Amino acid sequence: MNIESADVIRLIEQFLKEHNLHSTLEALQTETGISLNTVDNTVSFKDDIVKGNWDAVLASVEQAHVPQAKRIDLYEQIITELADLRDISPARALLRQTEPMELMRSAQPDRYLRLEQLLSRTSFDSARSPQHTARNESRRLKIAEQLLAEVCTAPASRLLTLLGHSIKWQQLQGILSPNVPYDLFFGRAQMIAPAEDKAPCKLLTTIKFPKKQCPNSLAFSPDGAYLATGSADGFIELWNPTTGKIADELKYQADGALMMMEDAVTALAFSDNGEMICSGAKDGKLKVWRSKTGSCAKRFPAAHSQGVTCLAFSRDHSQILSGGHDNVLRIHGLKSAKMLKELRGHSASVTSAIFSEDMANIISTSDDGSVRIWDT
């Protein structure tokens, strides 16, 4: 199988777009002549056009290489609708300060002049006829069809996914050891020098929460890209740990559709591959979430009779270990969504619990002053 260089460039362009490196993306598209021309979701893109959500439409079109004739049609429609709404200042800005309209003025001066005259009117017909509304809807549909012919959608994070698949295949073939850090750039095992043991002395960033929404739990993703927090109001949010800002490259967070429990979030854990997050709450419930989409994969409505204190995924991501204020440890199956095993013996709240590396044992600590090792 031959891999086309254009496909590799598009993978890089998608990576740049997803990580908000827009200047680098534009430079790469200009230098190579290869455009990404993707939108996050073609259905949403069409819906935005039909409903006249022009801010979202322009943001998508700016990142795609759409023929100038179709850009001109889009901008003309937006300016006309803004004029109908008497929103003259932004309409004038679009007409006089954008590249498509500059091209219209040079190539089609009569058409440009009509828009100038439209914005210069001193009186507007405030009554919109059904015919006028129907014409606008018809034009939006036509523009949607034209733009959809130029763009497409692709699964998210394709470059990282393909690299991950390649490394997993090499591990399965015995080429790479799964327990040795791997330098992807040089294609060899990493030589890690012993780090000097220093006390933290520099504050990177601070994430501030309102008083009634204080964070009760947190967890780093295995790759260190995200910091998950669980709050007293039940919300679970993923943050950029370097900037301290919400990770709005995750669409569900940008849209405000956050992961949420019914009670205060008291424990969080990532799976080893970073694809899942388990959250435990004060009411004893557990939920498992897909970190990329924010959708709930499994629910355990009666995991504990009191608040959950700690969580851990098994290495194969098939089980979840939980401990609670009810002094009990429980193992839950992700496929069955049922409790698989219960471990009793602590006489006070379980404070932490982990699986051993070989999954043969569970180690737990408790407010009763003991550390217990259990045979799974």
C-alpha positions, 0 to 999 in steps of 0.5 A: 500500500502506497501512502500519498504525501498529500494524505500525510500533509492533511494529517498534519494539518488536522493536528494543527487545526485541533491544537489551534495552531492556525498561523502554522496551518495557513502557512502549510496550506499556502506552501503545499497547495494542499487544503484540509477542507474539513469541518467538525460536523457537516450536519452541524455546518449545514444547520448553522447556515440554514439557521443563519448562525453566521459567526460559526459559519465564517469561522469554519469557512475561514479555515477551509479553502473555498472557491472565491465565487462561493465565498462572495455568495456567502458574504453577500447573503450575510451582508444582505441579511444584516441590512434587513436587520438594520445591523449596518456597522458589521455589514459595512465592515464585512463589505469594506474590509474582507477579501471576498468583497474586495474581489467583488468590487474589482471583478463585479463593480455593479454587484458591489455598488448594489450592496453599498446602496443597500447599506446607504438607505435611510429607510427600511421596510420593517414588515417582512413578507412571507415571500421575503423570508422564503427567499432568504431560506432558499438562498441559505439552502443554496449556499449550504449545498455549494459549501458542503460540496467543498468541505468534508468531515474526518474522525478526530485526532487521526494522526495521533490515532494512527501513531498509537495503532502503529506502536500497539502493533509493534508491541503485539509483535514483540518489536517494542516493550510495552513497559519501556518509554519510546521516543517516537521521533528518533524511533528508539527506546528513550534513555531517561537520565535520573532526574534531580530530586527538587522541591517544587518552587514555581507556580505554573498556573492557578484555576479558580472556582466559585465558592459553592463550586469548589473542587473536591477531586482531581486526576491527571490524564496519563499523557499529562495533557489534561487535568480533570477536576470534580466539583461540589456542584457535580460538574467534571471538567478537563483543563489545560494544566499549563495554561489553567484554561478549560480544554475547549478543543473538546467540543462538548466542553466548548458547547457547555455540555459538561460531564455531571454527577447528581451530587458532589464529585468526590473521586476521579480516575483516568484509564491507562489509555486516557480514553475513559474517566470514572467519577464517584460522588458523595451519594455513592454513585459511579459513572464512566465517561468517554473523555473525547466526547463527554458521553456517559458509557456506564452507570453504577447507581448503587456502587456504595451506600455512602460517598465514594473515596477512591477509584482505580481502573484495571490495566486492561480497562475492563474493571473499576476498583472503588472504595467508600465511606461505607468501609467497603472495596468493590470491583465493578465490571465495565462490560456487565455494568455490575459489581463483580466482587466485594471486599470487606475487612476495614473498620473505617472509611477506605482512603485509597486503593490500587491494583497491583501491576500483575492484577493479582492483588489489591492494596488498600488503606483506611482510616482504621490505620491499616494497609491491607493486601487482598488476593483478587 
